[in-house]
């Protein structure tokens, strides 16, 4: 059996604490691969076999925690959280039987705490989640001090450091509790160090690190080309998680058709976790292409998903689909379902819920423009709006939205001067509107990105800061995170 980077910091060693070891043998390697492809039961069966054959090996207890995390995070069942939570302390007790001189002694404990922090966020257990992160960080920081050549530390420290500077204002109390400092540059460098070291040492945790790195490239670094370069090379055959990540990055890098094909042809079968979120995104991407059958995948999602995230957004998109087919009655039916189902934990659901409460019906032209833009069909969206002017729309909010949509489309087409002009008009119009939605702060954010790309840090910084000043609007958490990430990238630039 092949052992990797075990008790010492070089491949081939084994950590001994009396009879307890940390062995990444064939069973553990294959179990990890299955779990990260969302074939959780296959992975768990291999870990059960490993525990029976090698009861002194503690690594299966860490890997089992991955299976619990994916089950809780993807399926969003409170009953799963309650049922699986006792496993945490049992696993920690097993891992603590390792020799304290093993780099895995603190690392494995930290990973379990960090994973449970992620799981708790799904159920708004914020204080417990931040407490778990604090425990993880202290263990990782000490482990890095003691074992500076043990590169898996950097994977997890990098995640924490990269995210700490972009936490929305409503969770800043958590950062104070943690007493953490960090920035995107530091976090990305740490993850890159791990990836480089992994290429030479074949670390087990490479697969998860490359997925995290891909998301950070697009969400924190604002580097979609680099993100897609990584995502398009992810092995997707028989790997549901990689397929979903590749599709998500494709959606966010103007490759909507590619995203649709990935989601349509994703791995399926009883061996995989139920992953109905993929149906939601398939329906959403097809709606952005204005496909007549976009509602089919959305209905699969709302009829089968037992969690709460994205339900309101899905019902809103079902309503949009009906409106585009000329069925106003069904539009109102689905918007009522939007009100009574799901939660408002994520930005997309908050926006959908706010729209449902307002009982307003979107202008069909502007709705089509929005969907086409979101799918990166910029020329079609431009063709749709080019014969319209602001005065052609009835309400002040529709006039505002027209300028905003046209700005987004012109930016997508690379016509930056026109985009800047329309973004500025949007911001000016919004000043006198009591309910200006998210159009003004999003205009600020996009202007920041445009000026950053043009290497004009002073102007970019100005608009990122202005974006952060807006209060109480849809998508605020995600926009604040992007604005803070932008300011972090610009730190020190003149």
N, C-alpha and C positions, 0 to 999 in steps of 0.2 A: 504494500500500500504506500501511496505517496503522501508524505507529511509536508505541510507548508508552514513556514514561519511560525514555529510553535513556541516552546518555552523560552528560548533565547530570542535573538532578533534575526537569525538566519534560517534558511530553509533546512528542514530535515531534523530539527531538534524537537524534543518532547518535554513538556513541563511536568515535573513530578512533584507531588505533595503527598507523601506516603504512596498510596495507590492511585491517586487522582491525576488525570492528565488532560491536556487540551489537544486533541488530535483531529486535524482536518483530513480525515482519510477519505476513501472513495465513497463510502456511504454518506458522509457529511457533505462532500462536494456535490454529489448527485441530488441529495435532498435540498440543498440550498438552490441549485439550479431549478428544480421542479417548483419550489415555493415561489421563487422570483418570476416564474412564468405563469403563476397563479394556478398551478396544478398542486394545490395544497395537500390534498389527501395522499397523493403519491409521495410527496416529501415527508409527510408525517409517518407514513408506513416505513420508509427507510430509516427514519430517526428512531422509531420504536424498535426496529431490528438492531440498530446500532447500540441502543441502550441495553438490549438483552445480551448481545455478544460482548460488548465492552462497557460494562456498567461503571467503570472508573473514568470514562471519557465524559467530560462535562460540556463539551461543545454542542451536543444535541439540544441542551436546554436553552442555549442562546438561539439556536436556529428555530426551535419550536416557537419562540417568541415572535419571530417574523411571521409565522403562519397565523398566530393570533392577531397580530397587527393588521394584516391584510384582510382577515375575516371581519374584524370590527370596523376598519376604516372604509372598506368597499361596500359592505352590506348595511352598515349603519343601524344595527339592531341593538337597542339598549340591553336586551336580554343577553346578547352575546358578551357585552362588556361586563355585566354582572356575573355571568357564568364563567368567564375566562380570567377575571381579575385575580382570583386566588392562586392561579398558576405563577403569577409574578414572584411572590415571596418564596414559593417552593423552589423556583429556578435560581433565585438569588442565593438561597441556602446551599444549593448544590455547587454553584460556582465558587462560593466562598470556601469550599473545601480544597481549592487549588492552593498551591504554594504562593505566598504573597510576593515572591520574587519572580513570578510569571507575569509578563506584560498583559496576559489575558485575564488576570485576576481582577484588575480594576476596569479594563476595557470592556469585558463582557457585562459587568454590572452596569456600566455607564450606558451601553447600548440598550439594555432592557429598560432603564429609566427613560431614555430618550424616546424609545418606541412607544412606551406607555403615555408619555407626554403628547405625542402625536395623536394617539387613539383618543385621549381625553378631550382634545380640542373639538372633535366631532360632536361631543355631547356637552359643550360649553362648560366643562369643568376646568375653568381657567386657572384658579388658584392651585389646584392639584397639578395641572400641567406645568405651570411655571416652577413649582417646587420640584417636580421630576427633572426639569431641565437643569435646575440649580445643582441637584445631586449629580447629574450626568457630567456637567461642566467641571465640577470640583474633582471628580474621579479622573476625567480625561486630562485636565491640566496637570494633576500630580503624576499621572502615568506618563505624560509627555516629558515632564521634568526628569523622571526616573529612567525612562527608556526613549531617549530622543531619536533613536534609529528605528523605532517601531512605528512604521508609517500609517497603519490603520488609525492611530490616534488623530492624524491630520484630517482624515475623511470627516469625522464627526465634529472635531473642533472647527473645521472649515465651514460646515453647515451653520453652526451656531454663530460664528463670527460674521459670516456673510449676511445673515438675517437680522442680527441685532440692531443694525443701524436703520433698518427699513420697517420696523414694527410700527403699526398705526398708533396714533395718539391715544386711543382708548385703552391700549394695552401697555402704555409706558410704565404704569405702576409695576408691571411684571418685570420690566428691565431693571427698575430700581431695586426690586426684591432680589433679583439675581446678582446685582452689582457687576454687570457685564459691560465690557467695551469691545468694540470690533467694528469692522467695516467690510465692504464688499471686496475691496482689493486684497485685504488680508485673507479673507475666507476663500476667495477664488485661488489665490496662490497656494494655500494649504491643500485644497482639493487637487490642484494640478500636480503638486509634489507627490501626493499619494498615487495619482494615476500614472505618473512617470515611474515611480518606484514599483508599482504593480506590474507594469509592462516588463520589468526585469525580474520580478520575484513571483509572479503569478499569485498575487494575493486573492483570497477568496472573495473579498468584498468589492472587487472591481465592478461587478455587474451593477450593483446599486449605485456606486459612486458615479458611474458614467451617466446614469439616468438623472441623478441630482444635478450633475454638472451641466447637462443639456438644458434643463429647466432654468438654471441660474444664468446661463448664457443669454437666454431670451428675456427672462423676467427681470433680472438684476443688471446684467451687462448691456441690455438693449442691442444684442448682436444676433439678429435673426439668421444671417447667413451662416455664421459659425454654428449656431444651434442646429440648423437643418443639416449641415455637413456631418454632424455627429449622428443626428436622428436617422437620416436616410441609410446609415450603415448599421443600424441596430439589427441583430438577427431576429426576425419576426416569425419565422416558421415555428409553429408549435409553442409560441411564447406570446401569451395574451397581453401581458403587461408591456412588453416592448412594442407590440403592435399599437396599443392604445397611446403610448408615449409618442411614437412616431407620427400617429394620426394627429395628436394634439399639437405637436410642433408644426406639422404640415398646415393645419388650420391657421396657425398664427404666423405663417411665413408665406402667405398668399398662394397656397397650393391646395385649394379646397377640393379639386377633383381627385388629387392624390389621397387626401384624407378620406374621402368617400370610399374609394376603392379599398383602402386599408381596413376601414371599419366594416365594409360589406364582406370582405374575405377574411376577417379575423378568425383565429382558431376558436372552435366551438366543441362542446362535448361535456359529458357529465364529469369528466376529470378536472374541469376548470371551475373555479369559483363563479357563481352567478355574478355577472358584471353588466347589469342593465344600464349603467352609465354610458357604455359604448353605444347602446341604442339611442339614448338621448342625443349624443353627439352626432350619430348618423342622421337622425331626423333633422337636427339643427343645420348640419352642412348641406343636406339636400334642400331644405327650405331656403337657404342662402342662394342656391342655384335655381330657386323657384320651381323645383320639381313637383309635379302633381301628386306624387305618392309620398311626400315628405312626412305626412301624418302617420303613416304606417309604423315607422320605427318609434316615433314619439308615443304612440298609443301602446306599443309594447313596453316602453319604459313606465308610463304612468299606471299601467294595469298590473305590473309585476314587481316594481321596486317597492320595498317595504321601508326604506329609510325616508328622509325628509328633504335632503339637499337636491336642488334642481327641479323639484316638483312644480313649484310655482312658475319657474321659467318655462318648463315644458308645457304647462297648461296655457301660458301666454302664447307660446309658439303655435300650439294647436289652434288657439283663437286667431292668430295672424293667418294661419293657413286657410281657415274657413273664410276670413274676410277677403283674402285674395281670390277665393272662389266665388265671391259675391254673396256669401251666406252670413248676414249680419246677426241673425238669431242665434246661430251656433257660435258666433264670435262671443256674444254675451254669455252664453252657457259656459264656455270654457273659461272666460274671465271670472265667472262666479266660482268655478272649481278652483281657480287660482287663489281666490280669497280664503277658501275653507280647507285647502290641503297644503302640506309642506310647512316649511319654517322660513324665517328671514335671517338665517345665520350667514349666508353668503350674499355678496353684492347683487348678483343676477336675480336672486329671489326677492331681495328687498325692492329692487326696481320693478319687478313684475307685480309685486303686491301693491306698491304705491300706485301704479297705473290702473290696477283693478279697482282700487278704492276710488279713484278719480272718475271712473265710469266714462272716460273719454274714448272715442273711437279714433284710431290713427287715420291720418290722411293716407290713402292707398299709394299715391305716387311717392310720398316720402318714405313710406314703409318699404316699398319695393327698392328704393334707392338705398335705404339702410341695409337691407338684406343682401343686395348685390355687392355693396361695398364690403360688408362683413365677409363675404365669400371671395373678395379680391377680384370681382368681375368689374373692374374700374371703368373700362370703356363702355360697357353696357349701362352702368349707372350714370355715367356722364351723358350718354346719348339720351337717357330718360329725362334728365333734368335740364338739358341745355336749352330747351324751348320754354323754360319757365323763368319767372322773375319773382322777387320777394312779394311784390304786390298781388301776385296770383293766388296767394294763400290767405285764408280767412282770418285766423286768430293770430295774436301776437306770438304765441308759442310756436305755431306752425311756421311763421315768418322767420323766427329765430332758428328753428330746426333746419329750414331750407339753407340758410347761410352756413350753418354748421356742417350739414351733409355735403354741401358743395365744396367746402374747405377740405373735408376728409377725402373726397373723390379726387380733387386736384392734387392733394398730397400723394395719393396712391398712384396718380399718373406722372408724378415727378415734376409737376408744374408748381414749384415752391413759392414763387412770388404771388401767384393767385391764391394759393392755399393760405399764405400768411395774411393776405388782405382779407379773405373771408373769415379767418379765425379772429382777426381784430374786430371786424364788424360784429361777429357773434358776441364777443365780450362786451362791446359797447352797447349793443341792443339789450343784453341781459341785465344791465345795471338798473333799468327801469321796470323790470318784470318781477312781480312778487314770487312767482314760481317759475324759475328759469331752467329747471331740471339740472342735468349734469353738463349741459352744453358749454357753459363758460369755463368751469374748471378743466374740462377735457381739452378745450381750446388752448388754455394755458399750458397744459401738459404737453400737447403736441407742438406748440411753439418752442417749448424748452427743448424737445427732442430735435426739432428742425435746426435750431441754432447750435445745439451741441454737435450735430452732424456737420454743420458748416464751420466748425471750429471757432465759434463765437461764444466763449464760456461766460462772458459777462451778461449777455442777453439771455443765454440759456438759464443761468442761475436765477436771474430776475423772474422768469416765468415759472420755474420750478417752485420758487418761494411763494409766488402769487397763487399758484395752484393749491398750496398747503393752507392758504388763508380762508378758502371757501369752507362753509360749514353746512352740515345737514343736507346732503344730497345723495342720490343713488351712486353706487360704485366708489364712494369716498375711500373706503379702506384700500382698495386696489390702486386707486389713483394716488393716494398719499404714499403708498409703498413705492410706486414707480417714481414719484417726484423726489422722495428721499434717496432712492437709488441713484437718480440723476445727479443730485447734489453730491452724493458720495463719489460718483465717477469724476466730478469736476473739482473735487477737493485739491487745492494747490495749483490749479490751472489759472492763468491770467489772460 
